Amino acid sequence: TVIMLILLAAIFVLHIIGIILLLVATIDNAWWMTDSISTDVWARWIQQNGVWNYTDLPTGSHYPQDYLQAVQASSVLACIFSILGIFVFVAQLFTLSKGQRFTISGIFQLLAC
């Protein structure tokens, strides 16, 4: 039973690490950086006279809006499904019988991918 507890703790820690990485990747403002421009999936920051100014992402053929919105939606949905997955994992741990555990939480984790 000690090995099962270690395995359970490792799975829980893996869920937490995945959630943290997803949140950092979604929120962090440093996807593409130069000395004067920082761009992420949400906005572009331009440094002028030593001050960082928030600007919208450029539009046009090289920056299609529908693709950008799809990436934004995918990032947010991955975070939501991953967080729901850990709650479902804990709920299934204490409510389902041995042979039925973790199927639904596994589905939530797959949706987060």
Backbone torsions as a table, in degrees:
resi	resn	phi	psi	omega
1	THR	NA	-24.6	178.3
2	VAL	-66.4	-39.0	178.5
3	ILE	-64.8	-39.2	178.0
4	MET	-64.9	-38.0	177.4
5	LEU	-66.3	-39.3	177.2
6	ILE	-65.0	-42.9	178.0
7	LEU	-63.1	-42.3	177.6
8	LEU	-62.7	-43.6	177.7
9	ALA	-63.8	-38.9	179.1
10	ALA	-65.1	-40.2	178.4
11	ILE	-65.7	-41.7	178.7
12	PHE	-62.9	-44.4	178.1
13	VAL	-63.7	-38.4	177.1
14	LEU	-61.5	-41.4	175.2
15	HIS	-60.0	-46.9	-178.4
16	ILE	-63.1	-44.3	179.0
17	ILE	-61.8	-42.8	177.7
18	GLY	-61.4	-42.6	178.3
19	ILE	-63.3	-44.9	-180.0
20	ILE	-61.6	-45.2	180.0
21	LEU	-63.9	-40.7	177.7
22	LEU	-63.5	-44.1	-179.8
23	LEU	-65.2	-41.2	179.1
24	VAL	-65.1	-43.6	180.0
25	ALA	-65.5	-32.2	-179.1
26	THR	-79.0	-38.5	-171.9
27	ILE	-91.5	-34.9	-171.5
28	ASP	-59.1	139.2	-177.1
29	ASN	-100.0	49.7	-177.8
30	ALA	-148.2	50.1	179.9
31	TRP	-76.5	-45.9	176.3
32	TRP	-129.7	125.3	-176.3
33	MET	-133.5	141.8	166.0
34	THR	-128.5	-171.0	178.8
35	ASP	-68.1	-26.4	-175.0
36	SER	-122.1	-4.7	-178.3
37	ILE	-136.1	136.4	173.2
38	SER	-130.1	122.5	-176.3
39	THR	-124.4	137.2	171.9
40	ASP	-131.5	-164.6	-176.1
41	VAL	-77.6	-10.6	-175.9
42	TRP	-106.2	-35.6	-174.0
43	ALA	-161.9	176.2	174.8
44	ARG	-123.0	133.0	177.0
45	TRP	-109.6	129.0	-179.7
46	ILE	-119.7	131.6	179.4
47	GLN	-91.1	120.8	177.5
48	GLN	-131.3	124.1	-179.3
49	ASN	55.9	39.0	176.7
50	GLY	79.1	4.7	-178.8
51	VAL	-119.2	133.5	177.5
52	TRP	-83.1	125.5	-179.0
53	ASN	-114.5	133.0	178.2
54	TYR	-77.9	129.7	174.8
55	THR	-134.2	156.2	175.1
56	ASP	-70.3	157.3	175.4
57	LEU	-67.1	144.4	179.7
58	PRO	-66.0	152.3	176.8
59	THR	-112.5	163.5	-179.9
60	GLY	139.2	-173.0	-176.0
61	SER	-69.5	-27.8	-179.5
62	HIS	-84.5	-10.6	178.7
63	TYR	-133.9	70.9	-176.6
64	PRO	-64.8	129.1	-176.3
65	GLN	-66.7	-37.7	-176.9
66	ASP	-66.9	-35.8	176.4
67	TYR	-68.2	-40.7	-180.0
68	LEU	-64.0	-42.6	178.1
69	GLN	-66.4	-33.4	176.4
70	ALA	-65.4	-40.1	177.7
71	VAL	-66.9	-42.7	178.0
72	GLN	-60.8	-46.3	-179.7
73	ALA	-64.4	-40.2	179.2
74	SER	-64.1	-39.5	178.7
75	SER	-63.6	-45.9	-179.2
76	VAL	-67.3	-43.8	179.7
77	LEU	-65.0	-36.6	177.1
78	ALA	-62.1	-41.4	177.1
79	CYS	-63.8	-45.7	-178.4
80	ILE	-63.2	-48.9	-178.7
81	PHE	-65.6	-34.3	179.0
82	SER	-68.8	-41.2	177.7
83	ILE	-66.9	-43.5	175.8
84	LEU	-61.6	-36.6	-179.7
85	GLY	-60.4	-39.4	-179.8
86	ILE	-71.5	-35.2	176.8
87	PHE	-68.0	-40.5	177.4
88	VAL	-66.1	-37.4	177.5
89	PHE	-59.1	-48.5	180.0
90	VAL	-66.6	-41.2	178.8
91	ALA	-63.0	-42.6	179.7
92	GLN	-67.8	-31.2	-179.2
93	LEU	-59.7	-38.2	-175.5
94	PHE	-100.7	-7.2	-175.1
95	THR	-114.7	-32.3	-174.7
96	LEU	-91.8	156.5	176.8
97	SER	-76.0	172.1	-170.9
98	LYS	-57.2	-44.6	-174.5
99	GLY	-76.1	-12.9	-173.6
100	GLN	-108.3	4.9	-173.2
101	ARG	-71.6	146.0	163.9
102	PHE	70.6	6.9	176.6
103	THR	-68.0	-47.7	-178.2
104	ILE	-68.1	-41.4	178.7
105	SER	-65.8	-33.0	175.4
106	GLY	-64.8	-38.3	177.1
107	ILE	-64.0	-41.5	177.3
108	PHE	-62.4	-39.7	178.6
109	GLN	-66.6	-37.8	175.7
110	LEU	-65.2	-38.8	176.3
111	LEU	-64.4	-31.1	179.2
112	ALA	-69.5	-22.9	178.3
113	CYS	-73.9	NA	NA
